[in-house]
Amino acid sequence: MEHPVPRPDTMHALRWGADAAFAMLAGLQLDVFTPLQGGPLTTVPLAEAVGVGPVRLRLLLYALVAAGLLTEQDGRFANTPEPQRFLVQGTPTSLGPRHRHLAAQWAFKLHTAASLLTGVPQAHLDFAQASPEALEAFLRRINVSTMAAAQEVGARYDFATTRTLVDVGGGAGGLAVTLTQLARYWMIRTPRRSRPWASI
């Protein structure tokens, strides 16, 4: 029986997947998705909104289209449903400044081979020796993950009648703060007479 000749399909998929991931990171760092909240834009006004040149931004926008985060029709770009819900800054469902966490995590992972070769972690934070600035930066980065977790928890469970929340080991408190903000958001959107907690 003749065996098929292996093709580098998995390798190519991983390579293009990395390109899409880094396009997403650049889009987050430039906050490309927020100006598109109100509807499609062409390259020029979008470039003005994020403060970059339109020619170079155009290349990134098409990379984001290929990644499935934007759509394009007649030169007008728009968010797909996921970034519209999770990557538009300032909305209750926003995942926040996630790019700082992603950039740090991916930078750490680039040192994996060196860590294995030397037997010494090449990308780590020594909490005992770190400066206050380094510790604050670390907490801000992990806070993005806790905020994302809070969004997921808030989507799965109803906290309408919850009056007390204890956040133990939650870093900078992103979980507790995000759940509280979500509760306030739904309080505003829900008529008082239909709130189960209105009489508390």
N, C-alpha and C positions, 0 to 999 in steps of 0.2 A: 504494500500500500504506500502510495506516494504522499509524503508529508508536505504541507504547504510551506513555502519559503517565508520565514518571519519578516514582518514589516515593522518599521519603527512607529506604528500608529500610537501606541501609548506614550512614547517619548514626545511625539509631536503634540499630542493632546495636552500633556503636562506643560510643554513649552508655551503653547498658545494660551493655556490657562493662566500661566504666570503673567503673560502680557496683559490679559484681561484684568487680573488682580491689580497690577500696577497702574493700569489706566483708571480703575476705580479709585485707587489711592490718590492719584493726581486730581481726579475730579472732586474728591472729598477735600483735599488740601486747598483747592481753588474755590470750593463751595459752588460748583457749577449747578447743582440741582436746585438750590433755593430760588434763584431768579426764574426758574422754569415752573415754579409752583402755580402761577396764574395762567399758564398755557404756553404754547410753542413760541420760540423766538428764532430769528436768524442769527448767524454767527456774530455780526457786528454789535447789535445791542447786548447780546450775551457776553461778548468780550468786554464791553464797556462796564457791564455790571460786576464782573469779577476782576477787572483791572489788568487785563493782558491783551496782547496783540491778536487780532482776529485770524490772521493767517496761521499762526502756530496753534491757536486754540482749535481751529477747524480740524486739524489732524487728531487731536485728543477726542473731540466730539464724535468723530467717526469710529474711533477705537471704542468709545463707550457704547455706540450703536452696535458694534460687533460683539461687545460684551453683554448685550441685552439690557443695559441700563437706560438707554435713550432710544427714541425712534427718530427717524428723519423722513420728511416728506416735503418735496419742493424747496429744499434748503432750510426748512424750519425744523428745529429740534425740540423734542418734548420728553419729559420723564416717562418711563414705564411705571406700572403700578407700585412696584417695590420701593424705588427711590422716592416716588411721590409721597409714600406713607412714612418711610423711615429715614430718609436722607435730607429732607427739607428742614433746615434749622429753625428752631423757635416754635415748632408745633408739639402738641402733647405726645405724639407717637415718634418723634425724632429720636434717633439713637445717639444724638449729641456729637461732639467732635471726635468721632471714632478714628479719624486718620492718625491721631497721635499714638494711640494704642497699636494700631496696625503697623505703622512705620517702625515703632520700637520693637515689636515682636518679630517682624520680618528681618530687621537689622540683626537681632540676636541670632536668628536661625542661620544667617550667613556665616556665623562662626562655628557651626556644628562640627565640621571636619577638623578645624584647628583645635577645638576642645577635645575631640577624640584622640588626635595625634599627640597632644601635649599632656593629656590627662588632667588638665586644669581648665575649669570653666573660663571661657574667653569673654563671655558677656553675662555679667551678674552684678547684683547690687549688694554691697557689704553694708548692711543696716547699721552696724556698730561704727563704721568709719565714714559713712556717707555724709555729705554736707546737707544742711537743711533744704537747700535748693534741689539737690538730687532726690531727696526723700519726697519732697512735695511733687516733683515731676513724676515720680513713680506712682504716687497715690492718685494723681490726676489721670494717669494712663489707665490704671486698673479700674478707676471710677467709671470709665466708659463701659467696661464689661459689666459692672454691676448695674449700671443704668439699663443696658440691653437686657440683662436678666430680669430686671424689674418690669420692663415692658412686656416680656414674655409671660411672667407671672400674672401681671395685671390683665393680660388678654385671656388667660385661662381660668382665673378665679375671681369671684365677685367679693370685693372688699367693702361693699356699700354700708354694711352695718359695723364694720371694724372701727373701734375708737382708739386702740392702743397698738403700737408696733414697736418691737424690740429688734434692733439690728446689731447682732453680735459678730464681730470679726468681719465687718463689711467694708473695711478700708476707710475711705473718706465719707461713707454714708450715702453713696449714690443710690443704693437699693431703697432705703427708707425715704429719701428725698423724692425720688421719682414716683414711688407708689403714692406718697402724699400729694404730689402735684396731679397725678392721674385722678385721685379721689376728688380733689377740688375741681378739676375740669368737668367731671361727670356731675358734680353737685350743681355747677352752673348750668349745664345742659339739661338737667332733669328737673321738671316742675316740682316745687316744694311738696305739694300734696301727695306726690307719688314716691317721695323719698322715704324709704323704710327707717331712716335715722332722723327724720325731721323732728320727731317729738323728743329726741334724746337731749 
